[in-house]
Amino acid sequence: MPIPAIGAVGGAGIAPTTALAGTTGTGGAAFGDALTGAVDNLQQLQSTSDSLAIKAVTGNLDDIHDATIASSRAQVTMELMAGVRNKAVDAFNEIMRMQA
């Protein structure tokens, strides 16, 4: 199972640099599309990890490394998404403090 490059984390065939390059005229639309693609990719990684874990438990998996790698990829991607969410909430709270 080949491991894709970090740029593939954007999901849905959209590299993060490509998705964010056109944000000058569209505001946050391209950023929102990038986040949507990242969430879709995370769901796909978790689904793959779950199916490989089930195969490993039932004995239908030839190489346990595939399940371990898929699980690690899903975990790291989830931690990345949680970090992005936390930064977005912090930015929103900072904006709200500026308006007060």
C-alpha positions in Angstrom: 0.0 0.0 0.0 1.8 3.2 -1.1 1.7 6.2 1.2 0.6 9.4 -0.5 2.4 12.6 -0.1 1.4 15.2 2.5 -0.2 17.3 -0.2 -2.8 14.6 -0.7 -4.3 15.3 2.7 -6.5 18.0 1.2 -8.7 15.2 -0.2 -11.0 15.0 -3.2 -8.1 15.6 -5.5 -7.5 19.1 -4.2 -4.0 19.8 -3.0 -4.0 22.4 -0.1 -1.8 24.8 -2.0 -4.1 24.7 -5.1 -7.3 25.2 -3.0 -5.9 28.2 -1.1 -4.3 29.9 -4.1 -7.6 31.3 -5.4 -8.8 32.9 -2.2 -8.2 36.5 -3.3 -11.5 37.0 -5.0 -13.7 34.5 -3.3 -13.1 35.2 0.3 -13.5 32.1 2.4 -15.2 29.9 -0.2 -12.0 28.2 -1.3 -10.9 27.8 2.3 -14.2 26.2 3.1 -13.9 23.9 0.1 -10.4 22.8 1.3 -11.8 22.1 4.8 -14.7 20.1 3.3 -12.3 18.1 1.2 -10.1 17.5 4.3 -13.1 16.2 6.3 -14.1 13.9 3.5 -10.6 12.6 3.3 -10.6 12.0 7.1 -13.8 10.0 6.9 -12.4 7.9 4.1 -9.2 7.2 6.0 -11.2 6.3 9.1 -13.4 4.0 7.1 -10.3 2.3 5.5 -8.8 1.9 9.0 -11.9 0.4 10.4 -12.3 -2.1 7.6 -8.6 -3.2 7.9 -9.0 -3.5 11.6 -12.0 -5.8 11.2 -10.0 -7.9 8.7 -7.1 -8.1 11.1 -9.4 -9.3 14.0 -11.1 -11.9 11.8 -7.9 -13.2 10.4 -8.6 -12.2 6.8 -5.6 -9.7 6.6 -2.4 -11.0 5.2 -0.2 -8.1 6.3 -0.9 -6.5 9.7 1.3 -3.5 8.7 -1.4 -2.3 6.4 -3.9 -2.0 9.3 -1.3 -0.4 11.5 -0.3 2.2 8.9 -4.0 3.0 8.1 -4.8 3.4 11.8 -1.8 5.7 12.2 -2.7 7.8 9.2 -6.3 8.2 10.4 -5.1 9.2 13.9 -2.6 11.8 12.6 -5.1 13.3 10.3 -7.7 13.5 13.1 -5.2 15.3 15.3 -4.4 17.7 12.4 -8.1 18.4 11.9 -8.6 19.0 15.7 -5.7 21.4 15.7 -7.2 23.3 12.7 -10.6 23.4 14.5 -9.0 24.7 17.7 -7.1 27.5 15.8 -10.3 28.5 14.0 -12.2 28.7 17.3 -9.4 30.7 18.8 -9.4 33.1 15.8 -13.2 33.5 16.1 -13.0 34.3 19.8 -10.3 36.8 19.2 -12.4 38.6 16.5 -15.3 38.6 18.9 -13.2 40.2 21.6 -12.1 42.9 19.1 -15.7 43.9 18.4 -16.6 44.2 22.1 
